[in-house]
């Protein structure tokens, strides 16, 4: 019992340290995806909440490049209030990958907050090297569309991907067919020969009702004479959506702490299962729910003693690894999804050396 109390105090101290950051942003990295060099500036607004117990004023926002223009909430933000930091990126003359940062300084303390924007600037002139994948007259940069992180919200979130009509006839978009939680739009709906458009993939994370990496397919119907129906894989990584919480709400929330996030199974025999047990602790002040556990390999299986953990309580997790036909050094991971609003996605990694 003393050990549990000691661990609780230790983890609680760590959680308090994490929560001491005064501004809680919904996200700190934004990916614009593909950006047209001649399409003008692209803008994104990072939303935040003041989770401290006093008003906070943003003193400055410094961009890492003159190509990025910042803006922000100028007046002090009251405790429990919200504000924004905005980044406007000018892609003209900057083809290729970009990753820019914004350094946010406040009057709370001397620790800055770093935000990032990234993406890929297209030069606006489609080339064979850029658009290497063919789907009839359409040419694309990839045969699949990866949406990255999608929040489990009851709304259709979109991401755009460029498409080029490499044929000699206009191609008109007709409709899409696929799961009800995915749809697509083509902009403009008719792409003229030698012109570029974009496919906007719309995905409803709540309707998908899953966690972690997911793979689906959709069919895009067109009047393209060569390949009228174009099939694409859609990838997304689903995570829970948590609204911005006040300091009081965070103090009352559940908190998942995993005692051991990295371990080594050592040398094991091929086709022989090896297991490892670790502890999950709820160091928060309300019930914690383990919503999903996802290994990155079918060779890994997981069992937990319980999926709901009361405040101050614990649960056991057993990770089993069966190397099957694998040999040599193995590195695997298990991702745990919970309703801890501060750390809803946590990863456990382990290694093993498989001998014949």
C-alpha positions in Angstrom: 0.0 0.0 0.0 2.9 2.4 0.8 4.3 1.7 -2.6 1.0 2.7 -4.3 0.8 5.9 -2.3 4.4 6.8 -3.1 3.8 6.2 -6.8 0.6 8.2 -6.7 2.4 11.1 -5.2 5.3 10.8 -7.7 3.0 10.7 -10.7 0.7 13.4 -9.3 3.8 15.7 -9.0 4.6 14.9 -12.7 1.1 15.6 -13.8 1.1 18.9 -11.9 4.3 19.8 -13.7 2.6 19.1 -17.0 -0.4 21.1 -16.1 1.7 24.1 -15.1 1.9 25.3 -18.7 -0.5 28.2 -18.6 -1.9 28.1 -22.2 -3.4 24.8 -23.3 -3.5 24.6 -27.1 -5.9 22.3 -29.0 -2.9 21.4 -31.2 0.7 22.7 -31.4 1.5 21.4 -34.9 -0.5 22.1 -38.0 0.1 20.4 -41.4 -1.3 22.4 -44.4 -0.6 19.5 -46.7 0.0 20.6 -50.3 0.0 24.3 -50.9 -0.1 26.0 -54.3 2.8 28.4 -54.7 0.7 30.8 -56.7 -2.4 30.5 -54.6 -1.6 33.2 -52.1 -1.0 32.9 -48.4 -2.5 30.1 -46.3 -3.6 30.8 -42.7 -4.2 28.7 -39.6 -5.4 29.8 -36.2 -4.2 27.9 -33.1 -6.8 28.0 -30.4 -5.9 28.0 -26.7 -7.4 28.2 -23.2 -5.9 29.9 -20.2 -5.7 27.0 -17.6 -3.9 29.1 -15.0 -5.6 30.9 -12.1 -4.8 34.5 -13.3 -5.1 36.6 -16.5 -2.3 36.0 -19.0 -1.1 38.4 -21.7 0.8 37.2 -24.8 3.8 39.6 -25.0 5.1 38.5 -28.4 4.9 35.8 -31.1 8.2 35.5 -33.1 8.1 33.6 -36.4 11.2 31.7 -37.5 10.9 33.0 -41.1 9.9 36.3 -42.7 7.6 34.2 -44.9 5.3 33.7 -41.8 3.2 36.5 -40.4 1.9 36.0 -36.9 -1.1 37.5 -35.2 -2.6 36.8 -31.7 -5.0 37.8 -29.0 -3.6 41.2 -27.9 -5.7 41.8 -24.8 -5.1 39.8 -21.5 -6.9 36.4 -21.5 -8.8 35.8 -18.2 -8.4 32.6 -16.2 -10.6 30.0 -18.0 -10.8 32.2 -21.1 -9.7 31.5 -24.6 -7.7 33.1 -27.4 -5.7 32.4 -30.5 -2.3 32.5 -32.2 -2.5 32.8 -36.0 0.1 32.0 -38.6 -0.1 33.2 -42.2 2.4 31.5 -44.6 3.4 33.0 -48.0 4.3 30.1 -50.3 5.4 32.3 -53.3 9.0 31.5 -54.3 9.3 28.7 -51.8 8.6 25.4 -53.6 9.2 22.2 -51.6 8.8 21.1 -48.0 8.5 23.8 -45.2 8.5 23.6 -41.4 8.2 26.9 -39.6 7.9 27.7 -35.9 6.2 30.4 -33.8 7.7 31.2 -30.4 5.0 32.4 -28.0 6.1 34.5 -25.0 3.7 35.4 -22.2 3.8 37.4 -19.0 3.2 34.1 -17.0 6.8 33.0 -16.9 10.0 32.9 -19.1 9.2 29.6 -20.7 8.2 30.0 -24.3 5.6 27.9 -26.2 6.6 26.6 -29.6 4.0 26.2 -32.3 4.7 24.7 -35.8 3.3 24.9 -39.2 4.4 22.6 -42.1 3.5 21.4 -45.5 4.6 21.0 -49.1 4.6 23.9 -51.6 3.8 22.9 -55.2 5.4 25.0 -57.9 2.0 25.3 -59.6 3.4 23.6 -62.8 2.5 19.9 -62.7 5.3 17.6 -63.9 5.7 13.9 -64.5 8.1 13.7 -61.5 5.5 15.3 -59.2 2.4 13.5 -60.4 3.7 9.9 -60.8 0.4 8.0 -60.2 -2.1 7.5 -63.0 -5.8 6.9 -62.6 -7.1 7.2 -66.2 -6.6 10.7 -67.3 -6.0 11.9 -63.8 -2.5 12.1 -62.5 -1.8 12.2 -58.7 1.1 12.4 -56.4 0.1 9.2 -54.6 -2.3 6.4 -55.1 -3.7 6.8 -51.5 -4.8 9.6 -49.3 -3.4 9.9 -45.7 -5.4 12.3 -43.6 -3.1 11.9 -40.6 -4.7 12.6 -37.2 -8.5 12.8 -37.3 -10.4 13.7 -34.1 -13.5 11.7 -33.1 -15.9 14.6 -33.6 -19.3 14.5 -35.2 -18.3 16.6 -38.2 -16.6 16.0 -41.5 -13.1 17.2 -41.4 -11.3 17.7 -44.7 -7.9 17.5 -46.3 -7.1 18.4 -49.9 -4.8 16.6 -52.4 -3.8 17.9 -55.8 -4.9 16.1 -59.0 -3.8 16.9 -62.6 -5.7 16.1 -65.8 -3.1 14.7 -68.1 -5.5 13.7 -70.8 -6.9 15.6 -73.8 -10.5 15.8 -72.7 -12.2 17.5 -69.7 -12.9 15.1 -66.8 -16.1 15.7 -64.7 -16.6 14.5 -61.2 -19.9 12.5 -60.7 -20.1 11.0 -57.2 -18.2 9.0 -54.6 -19.1 5.7 -53.0 -17.7 4.2 -49.8 -18.3 4.1 -46.1 -20.8 6.6 -44.8 -18.2 8.4 -42.7 -16.1 9.2 -45.8 -17.0 11.4 -48.8 -15.1 13.4 -51.4 -15.4 16.5 -53.5 -13.4 17.5 -56.6 -12.6 21.2 -57.0 -13.4 22.3 -59.7 -15.9 19.6 -60.5 -14.7 19.6 -64.1 -10.9 19.6 -64.6 -9.9 20.8 -68.1 -7.0 19.1 -70.0 -3.6 20.2 -68.7 -5.1 21.8 -65.6 -4.8 21.1 -62.0 -7.5 20.7 -59.4 -7.8 19.1 -56.0 -9.7 16.2 -54.3 -11.0 17.1 -50.8 -11.5 14.0 -48.7 -14.0 14.5 -45.8 -13.9 12.1 -42.9 -16.2 11.9 -39.8 -14.2 10.5 -36.9 -17.1 10.0 -34.6 -19.1 8.0 -37.2 -16.0 5.8 -37.8 -16.2 4.8 -34.1 -12.6 3.4 -33.8 -9.2 4.4 -32.5 -5.7 4.5 -33.9 -4.7 3.7 -37.5 -7.5 2.9 -39.8 -7.6 1.9 -43.5 -10.6 2.3 -45.9 -11.4 2.6 -49.6 -13.6 4.8 -51.6 -14.6 4.9 -55.3 -14.6 8.2 -57.2 -16.9 8.2 -60.2 -16.1 10.4 -63.2 -16.9 10.6 -66.9 -13.3 9.7 -67.8 -13.5 7.5 -70.8 -10.4 5.4 -69.9 -11.0 4.8 -66.2 -14.4 6.2 -65.1 -14.3 4.7 -61.6 -11.1 5.4 -59.6 -10.5 3.6 -56.3 -8.4 5.0 -53.5 -7.2 3.9 -50.1 -7.9 6.3 -47.3 -5.7 6.3 -44.1 -6.4 8.0 -40.9 -5.3 7.9 -37.3 -8.3 8.5 -34.9 -8.0 10.1 -31.5 -10.5 11.5 -29.1 -11.5 15.1 -29.2 -11.2 17.0 -25.9 -12.5 20.6 -25.6 -10.2 23.1 -23.9 -10.6 22.7 -20.2 -10.2 25.1 -17.3 -7.6 24.7 -14.6 -10.4 23.4 -12.2 -11.6 20.9 -14.8 -8.1 19.6 -15.4 -7.5 19.2 -11.7 -10.6 17.0 -11.5 -9.9 15.0 -14.6 -8.6 11.4 -14.7 -4.8 10.9 -15.4 -3.2 7.8 -16.8 0.3 6.9 -15.8 2.0 3.9 -17.2 4.8 2.7 -14.9 6.9 1.2 -17.6 6.7 2.6 -21.2 9.8 0.7 -22.4 11.1 -2.8 -21.7 13.2 -5.5 -23.2 12.1 -9.2 -23.5 15.6 -10.3 -24.1 16.4 -13.4 -26.1 13.4 -15.6 -26.9 12.8 -18.6 -29.2 11.0 -18.5 -32.5 7.3 -19.5 -32.3 7.5 -19.2 -28.5 5.2 -16.6 -26.8 6.8 -14.3 -24.3 4.8 -12.1 -21.9 5.4 -9.0 -19.8 3.2 -7.4 -17.1 3.1 -3.7 -16.3 1.0 -1.5 -14.2 -1.5 1.3 -15.1 -2.3 3.9 -12.5 -5.0 6.5 -12.3 -3.4 9.5 -10.5 -6.3 11.8 -11.3 -9.5 12.7 -9.4 -12.2 10.9 -11.4 -12.7 7.5 -13.0 -10.3 6.7 -15.9 -11.5 4.7 -18.9 -9.1 2.8 -21.2 -10.9 3.2 -24.5 -8.7 1.2 -26.8 -5.4 -0.6 -26.9 -3.8 -1.0 -30.3 -0.6 -3.0 -31.1 1.4 -2.3 -34.3 1.7 -6.0 -35.2 -0.7 -9.0 -35.2 2.1 -10.8 -33.4 1.3 -8.8 -30.2 -1.8 -9.3 -28.0 -2.9 -7.4 -24.9 -5.1 -8.1 -22.0 -5.9 -5.7 -19.1 -7.4 -6.6 -15.7 -9.9 -3.8 -16.1 -10.8 -1.0 -18.5 -12.1 1.4 -15.8 -9.8 2.5 -13.0 -11.0 4.5 -10.0 -9.0 7.5 -8.7 -5.9 6.2 -6.9 -6.4 2.7 -8.1 -4.4 0.5 -10.6 -4.8 -2.1 -13.2 -2.5 -4.7 -14.8 -1.7 -5.0 -18.5 -0.1 -8.1 -19.9 1.6 -7.8 -23.3 2.2 -11.1 -25.2 4.6 -11.3 -28.1 4.7 -14.3 -30.4 7.5 -13.9 -33.0 6.1 -16.5 -35.3 8.4 -16.5 -38.3 10.4 -13.5 -37.3 14.1 -13.6 -36.4 16.7 -11.2 -35.0 16.0 -7.9 -33.3 12.4 -6.9 -33.0 10.9 -3.6 -32.1 7.2 -3.4 -31.4 4.8 -0.9 -29.8 1.4 -0.8 -28.1 -0.7 2.4 -28.2 -3.1 3.1 -25.3 -6.1 5.4 -25.8 -7.8 6.7 -22.7 -10.0 9.6 -21.5 -7.1 11.4 -19.8 -7.5 14.8 -21.4 -3.9 15.7 -20.8 -2.3 12.6 -22.3 -5.0 10.7 -24.2 -2.6 8.8 -26.4 0.4 7.0 -24.8 2.8 4.5 -26.4 4.6 1.5 -24.9 7.6 0.1 -26.8 9.5 -3.0 -26.3 12.3 -5.0 -28.0 13.3 -8.6 -28.2 15.9 -10.8 -29.9 14.4 -13.8 -31.6 16.6 -16.9 -31.9 16.0 -19.9 -34.3 
